[in-house]
Each structure stands twice: as structure tokens, then as C-alpha cells.
Amino acid sequence: MSIIRHPFITEKATYTIEDNNKLQFIVDINATKDQIIREVEELYDIPVIKVNTMITMKGKKKAIVTFEGEGTASELASKLGIF
């Protein structure tokens, strides 16, 4: 079973894609940061610098993933159909 549920897209999240090279995902509530890094790198074949996690007001876990390389998040967002 996949740890990553789906990308989390809001207006604020799209600004972080463009400005900070970060993408946001809703992930399994029990997933650790190491598991999230491993899953993202395996699924999308892009190196990850770090992951920040938080629990949303709706009780879901959100992971903010920072990628290596300039514009990497924008490219991945295009592949996922976000842009």
C-alpha cells in the first residue's frame, strides 16, 4: 500500500512550488519522514533534500517535500497534471 495518497494543491501550495521548489502531499497518518522520502524518490526518481510534516485541521497528515535542483518541483507538478 502506498504511503502517498495524493498531491495537496491550494493557491498557497502552488506558490511554494514556484518559489521554494517544494511540493505538498497528503500521506498516510502513520508514515515517517524517512518512509516519505524513500517513497517519493522511488516513485518520481527525484532526490529529496528534506520533508516537513504536519497534521491538518481535518486530521490528515501533510508532507511538504523539498527537492534538489532548480525547478524540479515545477517539472514534477507538470508531470502530475497540477499545472
N, CA, C and O atoms as a GROMACS GRO file, in nm:
protein
  332
    1MET      N    1   0.084  -0.119   0.000
    1MET     CA    2   0.000   0.000   0.000
    1MET      C    3   0.088   0.125   0.000
    1MET      O    4   0.186   0.132   0.074
    2SER      N    5   0.054   0.220  -0.081
    2SER     CA    6   0.133   0.341  -0.096
    2SER      C    7   0.117   0.434   0.023
    2SER      O    8   0.008   0.448   0.079
    3ILE      N    9   0.226   0.497   0.061
    3ILE     CA   10   0.225   0.593   0.171
    3ILE      C   11   0.164   0.725   0.123
    3ILE      O   12   0.090   0.790   0.197
    4ILE      N   13   0.196   0.763   0.000
    4ILE     CA   14   0.147   0.890  -0.056
    4ILE      C   15   0.005   0.870  -0.108
    4ILE      O   16  -0.019   0.784  -0.193
    5ARG      N   17  -0.088   0.950  -0.058
    5ARG     CA   18  -0.228   0.941  -0.101
    5ARG      C   19  -0.251   1.022  -0.229
    5ARG      O   20  -0.298   0.968  -0.329
    6HIS      N   21  -0.218   1.153  -0.225
    6HIS     CA   22  -0.237   1.240  -0.340
    6HIS      C   23  -0.167   1.373  -0.314
    6HIS      O   24  -0.138   1.407  -0.200
    7PRO      N   25  -0.139   1.449  -0.423
    7PRO     CA   26  -0.081   1.583  -0.405
    7PRO      C   27  -0.183   1.675  -0.339
    7PRO      O   28  -0.304   1.660  -0.359
    8PHE      N   29  -0.134   1.769  -0.261
    8PHE     CA   30  -0.219   1.867  -0.193
    8PHE      C   31  -0.201   2.000  -0.264
    8PHE      O   32  -0.094   2.060  -0.258
    9ILE      N   33  -0.305   2.048  -0.332
    9ILE     CA   34  -0.294   2.166  -0.415
    9ILE      C   35  -0.390   2.275  -0.366
    9ILE      O   36  -0.512   2.258  -0.365
   10THR      N   37  -0.330   2.386  -0.326
   10THR     CA   38  -0.405   2.507  -0.294
   10THR      C   39  -0.330   2.622  -0.362
   10THR      O   40  -0.225   2.602  -0.421
   11GLU      N   41  -0.384   2.740  -0.353
   11GLU     CA   42  -0.316   2.856  -0.411
   11GLU      C   43  -0.182   2.878  -0.342
   11GLU      O   44  -0.081   2.907  -0.408
   12LYS      N   45  -0.180   2.864  -0.212
   12LYS     CA   46  -0.056   2.880  -0.136
   12LYS      C   47   0.046   2.772  -0.173
   12LYS      O   48   0.166   2.799  -0.182
   13ALA      N   49  -0.002   2.650  -0.193
   13ALA     CA   50   0.087   2.540  -0.229
   13ALA      C   51   0.151   2.562  -0.365
   13ALA      O   52   0.266   2.525  -0.386
   14THR      N   53   0.078   2.623  -0.459
   14THR     CA   54   0.136   2.649  -0.590
   14THR      C   55   0.246   2.755  -0.582
   14THR      O   56   0.340   2.751  -0.661
   15TYR      N   57   0.235   2.849  -0.490
   15TYR     CA   58   0.342   2.946  -0.472
   15TYR      C   59   0.469   2.879  -0.420
   15TYR      O   60   0.579   2.917  -0.461
   16THR      N   61   0.455   2.781  -0.332
   16THR     CA   62   0.574   2.712  -0.281
   16THR      C   63   0.640   2.627  -0.389
   16THR      O   64   0.761   2.606  -0.386
   17ILE      N   65   0.562   2.579  -0.485
   17ILE     CA   66   0.620   2.504  -0.597
   17ILE      C   67   0.713   2.596  -0.676
   17ILE      O   68   0.827   2.560  -0.706
   18GLU      N   69   0.665   2.713  -0.709
   18GLU     CA   70   0.740   2.806  -0.793
   18GLU      C   71   0.855   2.873  -0.718
   18GLU      O   72   0.965   2.886  -0.772
   19ASP      N   73   0.831   2.915  -0.595
   19ASP     CA   74   0.929   2.995  -0.522
   19ASP      C   75   1.029   2.914  -0.442
   19ASP      O   76   1.146   2.952  -0.432
   20ASN      N   77   0.986   2.802  -0.384
   20ASN     CA   78   1.072   2.730  -0.289
   20ASN      C   79   1.108   2.588  -0.332
   20ASN      O   80   1.174   2.516  -0.257
   21ASN      N   81   1.065   2.546  -0.452
   21ASN     CA   82   1.095   2.413  -0.503
   21ASN      C   83   1.039   2.304  -0.411
   21ASN      O   84   1.107   2.205  -0.383
   22LYS      N   85   0.914   2.323  -0.364
   22LYS     CA   86   0.851   2.229  -0.272
   22LYS      C   87   0.716   2.184  -0.327
   22LYS      O   88   0.645   2.260  -0.391
   23LEU      N   89   0.683   2.057  -0.300
   23LEU     CA   90   0.551   2.003  -0.332
   23LEU      C   91   0.489   1.951  -0.204
   23LEU      O   92   0.559   1.905  -0.114
   24GLN      N   93   0.356   1.958  -0.196
   24GLN     CA   94   0.286   1.909  -0.078
   24GLN      C   95   0.202   1.788  -0.114
   24GLN      O   96   0.138   1.783  -0.219
   25PHE      N   97   0.204   1.688  -0.025
   25PHE     CA   98   0.129   1.565  -0.044
   25PHE      C   99   0.052   1.532   0.082
   25PHE      O  100   0.097   1.562   0.193
   26ILE      N  101  -0.065   1.471   0.066
   26ILE     CA  102  -0.134   1.407   0.177
   26ILE      C  103  -0.081   1.265   0.183
   26ILE      O  104  -0.079   1.194   0.083
   27VAL      N  105  -0.036   1.225   0.303
   27VAL     CA  106   0.028   1.095   0.320
   27VAL      C  107  -0.044   1.016   0.430
   27VAL      O  108  -0.130   1.069   0.500
   28ASP      N  109  -0.007   0.889   0.442
   28ASP     CA  110  -0.061   0.803   0.547
   28ASP      C  111  -0.028   0.863   0.683
   28ASP      O  112   0.082   0.913   0.704
   29ILE      N  113  -0.123   0.859   0.775
   29ILE     CA  114  -0.108   0.922   0.906
   29ILE      C  115   0.007   0.861   0.986
   29ILE      O  116   0.065   0.928   1.072
   30ASN      N  117   0.041   0.735   0.960
   30ASN     CA  118   0.146   0.667   1.035
   30ASN      C  119   0.282   0.670   0.966
   30ASN      O  120   0.378   0.610   1.017
   31ALA      N  121   0.294   0.738   0.854
   31ALA     CA  122   0.419   0.742   0.778
   31ALA      C  123   0.522   0.828   0.848
   31ALA      O  124   0.490   0.934   0.903
   32THR      N  125   0.647   0.782   0.845
   32THR     CA  126   0.758   0.861   0.900
   32THR      C  127   0.820   0.944   0.788
   32THR      O  128   0.794   0.921   0.670
   33LYS      N  129   0.904   1.040   0.827
   33LYS     CA  130   0.970   1.124   0.728
   33LYS      C  131   1.061   1.040   0.638
   33LYS      O  132   1.066   1.063   0.517
   34ASP      N  133   1.133   0.944   0.695
   34ASP     CA  134   1.220   0.858   0.616
   34ASP      C  135   1.142   0.776   0.514
   34ASP      O  136   1.186   0.761   0.400
   35GLN      N  137   1.025   0.724   0.554
   35GLN     CA  138   0.941   0.648   0.463
   35GLN      C  139   0.890   0.737   0.349
   35GLN      O  140   0.884   0.694   0.234
   36ILE      N  141   0.854   0.861   0.381
   36ILE     CA  142   0.804   0.954   0.279
   36ILE      C  143   0.915   0.986   0.180
   36ILE      O  144   0.891   0.987   0.059
   37ILE      N  145   1.036   1.013   0.229
   37ILE     CA  146   1.150   1.042   0.141
   37ILE      C  147   1.174   0.924   0.047
   37ILE      O  148   1.188   0.943  -0.074
   38ARG      N  149   1.179   0.803   0.103
   38ARG     CA  150   1.204   0.684   0.023
   38ARG      C  151   1.098   0.667  -0.086
   38ARG      O  152   1.130   0.640  -0.202
   39GLU      N  153   0.972   0.683  -0.048
   39GLU     CA  154   0.861   0.665  -0.142
   39GLU      C  155   0.864   0.768  -0.256
   39GLU      O  156   0.846   0.732  -0.372
   40VAL      N  157   0.888   0.895  -0.222
   40VAL     CA  158   0.893   0.999  -0.324
   40VAL      C  159   1.009   0.975  -0.420
   40VAL      O  160   0.993   0.987  -0.541
   41GLU      N  161   1.126   0.940  -0.366
   41GLU     CA  162   1.243   0.916  -0.452
   41GLU      C  163   1.222   0.794  -0.542
   41GLU      O  164   1.266   0.795  -0.657
   42GLU      N  165   1.155   0.690  -0.492
   42GLU     CA  166   1.128   0.572  -0.574
   42GLU      C  167   1.022   0.600  -0.680
   42GLU      O  168   1.038   0.559  -0.795
   43LEU      N  169   0.914   0.668  -0.643
   43LEU     CA  170   0.804   0.693  -0.737
   43LEU      C  171   0.844   0.788  -0.849
   43LEU      O  172   0.813   0.764  -0.966
   44TYR      N  173   0.912   0.896  -0.814
   44TYR     CA  174   0.936   1.003  -0.911
   44TYR      C  175   1.081   1.014  -0.954
   44TYR      O  176   1.112   1.094  -1.043
   45ASP      N  177   1.171   0.936  -0.895
   45ASP     CA  178   1.314   0.932  -0.932
   45ASP      C  179   1.376   1.072  -0.926
   45ASP      O  180   1.451   1.112  -1.015
   46ILE      N  181   1.345   1.145  -0.818
   46ILE     CA  182   1.398   1.279  -0.796
   46ILE      C  183   1.452   1.284  -0.652
   46ILE      O  184   1.382   1.245  -0.559
   47PRO      N  185   1.577   1.332  -0.633
   47PRO     CA  186   1.633   1.339  -0.498
   47PRO      C  187   1.561   1.443  -0.411
   47PRO      O  188   1.525   1.551  -0.458
   48VAL      N  189   1.541   1.407  -0.285
   48VAL     CA  190   1.471   1.492  -0.188
   48VAL      C  191   1.572   1.546  -0.088
   48VAL      O  192   1.657   1.472  -0.038
   49ILE      N  193   1.563   1.675  -0.058
   49ILE     CA  194   1.650   1.736   0.042
   49ILE      C  195   1.594   1.711   0.182
   49ILE      O  196   1.665   1.662   0.270
   50LYS      N  197   1.466   1.746   0.203
   50LYS     CA  198   1.405   1.726   0.334
   50LYS      C  199   1.253   1.719   0.324
   50LYS      O  200   1.194   1.754   0.222
   51VAL      N  201   1.193   1.673   0.434
   51VAL     CA  202   1.048   1.663   0.443
   51VAL      C  203   1.003   1.722   0.576
   51VAL      O  204   1.058   1.690   0.681
   52ASN      N  205   0.903   1.809   0.570
   52ASN     CA  206   0.837   1.857   0.691
   52ASN      C  207   0.697   1.799   0.691
   52ASN      O  208   0.633   1.790   0.586
   53THR      N  209   0.648   1.758   0.808
   53THR     CA  210   0.513   1.702   0.816
   53THR      C  211   0.430   1.779   0.917
   53THR      O  212   0.482   1.841   1.010
   54MET      N  213   0.299   1.772   0.896
   54MET     CA  214   0.206   1.833   0.991
   54MET      C  215   0.072   1.762   0.980
   54MET      O  216   0.040   1.702   0.877
   55ILE      N  217  -0.006   1.770   1.084
   55ILE     CA  218  -0.141   1.716   1.084
   55ILE      C  219  -0.236   1.833   1.056
   55ILE      O  220  -0.231   1.935   1.125
   56THR      N  221  -0.321   1.817   0.955
   56THR     CA  222  -0.413   1.924   0.918
   56THR      C  223  -0.529   1.931   1.017
   56THR      O  224  -0.545   1.844   1.103
   57MET      N  225  -0.608   2.035   1.004
   57MET     CA  226  -0.726   2.052   1.090
   57MET      C  227  -0.829   1.940   1.068
   57MET      O  228  -0.911   1.913   1.155
   58LYS      N  229  -0.823   1.877   0.952
   58LYS     CA  230  -0.915   1.768   0.921
   58LYS      C  231  -0.861   1.633   0.967
   58LYS      O  232  -0.924   1.530   0.943
   59GLY      N  233  -0.745   1.632   1.031
   59GLY     CA  234  -0.689   1.507   1.084
   59GLY      C  235  -0.608   1.427   0.985
   59GLY      O  236  -0.582   1.309   1.007
   60LYS      N  237  -0.568   1.489   0.874
   60LYS     CA  238  -0.486   1.421   0.774
   60LYS      C  239  -0.342   1.469   0.788
   60LYS      O  240  -0.317   1.580   0.836
   61LYS      N  241  -0.248   1.385   0.745
   61LYS     CA  242  -0.107   1.421   0.754
   61LYS      C  243  -0.061   1.478   0.621
   61LYS      O  244  -0.080   1.417   0.516
   62LYS      N  245   0.000   1.598   0.628
   62LYS     CA  246   0.050   1.665   0.508
   62LYS      C  247   0.202   1.666   0.514
   62LYS      O  248   0.261   1.699   0.617
   63ALA      N  249   0.264   1.630   0.403
   63ALA     CA  250   0.410   1.632   0.392
   63ALA      C  251   0.450   1.740   0.292
   63ALA      O  252   0.398   1.744   0.180
   64ILE      N  253   0.542   1.826   0.334
   64ILE     CA  254   0.596   1.929   0.246
   64ILE      C  255   0.736   1.883   0.207
   64ILE      O  256   0.826   1.879   0.291
   65VAL      N  257   0.753   1.848   0.080
   65VAL     CA  258   0.876   1.785   0.031
   65VAL      C  259   0.958   1.889  -0.046
   65VAL      O  260   0.909   1.951  -0.140
   66THR      N  261   1.084   1.906  -0.004
   66THR     CA  262   1.177   1.997  -0.071
   66THR      C  263   1.269   1.914  -0.161
   66THR      O  264   1.331   1.818  -0.116
   67PHE      N  265   1.276   1.953  -0.289
   67PHE     CA  266   1.354   1.878  -0.387
   67PHE      C  267   1.487   1.944  -0.416
   67PHE      O  268   1.502   2.065  -0.400
   68GLU      N  269   1.585   1.863  -0.459
   68GLU     CA  270   1.714   1.913  -0.506
   68GLU      C  271   1.698   1.966  -0.647
   68GLU      O  272   1.612   1.920  -0.723
   69GLY      N  273   1.781   2.063  -0.683
   69GLY     CA  274   1.781   2.113  -0.820
   69GLY      C  275   1.677   2.221  -0.843
   69GLY      O  276   1.565   2.214  -0.792
   70GLU      N  277   1.715   2.319  -0.920
   70GLU     CA  278   1.626   2.431  -0.951
   70GLU      C  279   1.513   2.387  -1.043
   70GLU      O  280   1.537   2.323  -1.145
   71GLY      N  281   1.389   2.420  -1.007
   71GLY     CA  282   1.275   2.392  -1.093
   71GLY      C  283   1.227   2.247  -1.094
   71GLY      O  284   1.141   2.211  -1.174
   72THR      N  285   1.282   2.165  -1.007
   72THR     CA  286   1.244   2.023  -1.004
   72THR      C  287   1.098   2.005  -0.966
   72THR      O  288   1.028   1.923  -1.025
   73ALA      N  289   1.052   2.082  -0.868
   73ALA     CA  290   0.912   2.070  -0.824
   73ALA      C  291   0.817   2.112  -0.935
   73ALA      O  292   0.711   2.052  -0.952
   74SER      N  293   0.853   2.214  -1.011
   74SER     CA  294   0.768   2.259  -1.122
   74SER      C  295   0.757   2.151  -1.229
   74SER      O  296   0.649   2.128  -1.283
   75GLU      N  297   0.868   2.086  -1.261
   75GLU     CA  298   0.867   1.979  -1.360
   75GLU      C  299   0.779   1.863  -1.315
   75GLU      O  300   0.699   1.810  -1.393
   76LEU      N  301   0.793   1.824  -1.188
   76LEU     CA  302   0.713   1.714  -1.135
   76LEU      C  303   0.565   1.753  -1.131
   76LEU      O  304   0.479   1.670  -1.161
   77ALA      N  305   0.536   1.876  -1.096
   77ALA     CA  306   0.398   1.923  -1.093
   77ALA      C  307   0.336   1.916  -1.232
   77ALA      O  308   0.218   1.882  -1.246
   78SER      N  309   0.413   1.946  -1.334
   78SER     CA  310   0.365   1.936  -1.472
   78SER      C  311   0.335   1.792  -1.509
   78SER      O  312   0.235   1.763  -1.574
   79LYS      N  313   0.424   1.700  -1.467
   79LYS     CA  314   0.403   1.557  -1.495
   79LYS      C  315   0.279   1.505  -1.425
   79LYS      O  316   0.209   1.419  -1.478
   80LEU      N  317   0.252   1.556  -1.303
   80LEU     CA  318   0.136   1.511  -1.226
   80LEU      C  319   0.008   1.579  -1.271
   80LEU      O  320  -0.101   1.540  -1.227
   81GLY      N  321   0.017   1.678  -1.358
   81GLY     CA  322  -0.102   1.746  -1.409
   81GLY      C  323  -0.150   1.857  -1.319
   81GLY      O  324  -0.266   1.897  -1.328
   82ILE      N  325  -0.064   1.909  -1.233
   82ILE     CA  326  -0.103   2.017  -1.142
   82ILE      C  327  -0.105   2.150  -1.216
   82ILE      O  328  -0.196   2.231  -1.196
   83PHE      N  329  -0.006   2.173  -1.301
   83PHE     CA  330   0.000   2.297  -1.381
   83PHE      C  331  -0.056   2.270  -1.517
   83PHE      O  332  -0.061   2.360  -1.601
   0.00000   0.00000   0.00000
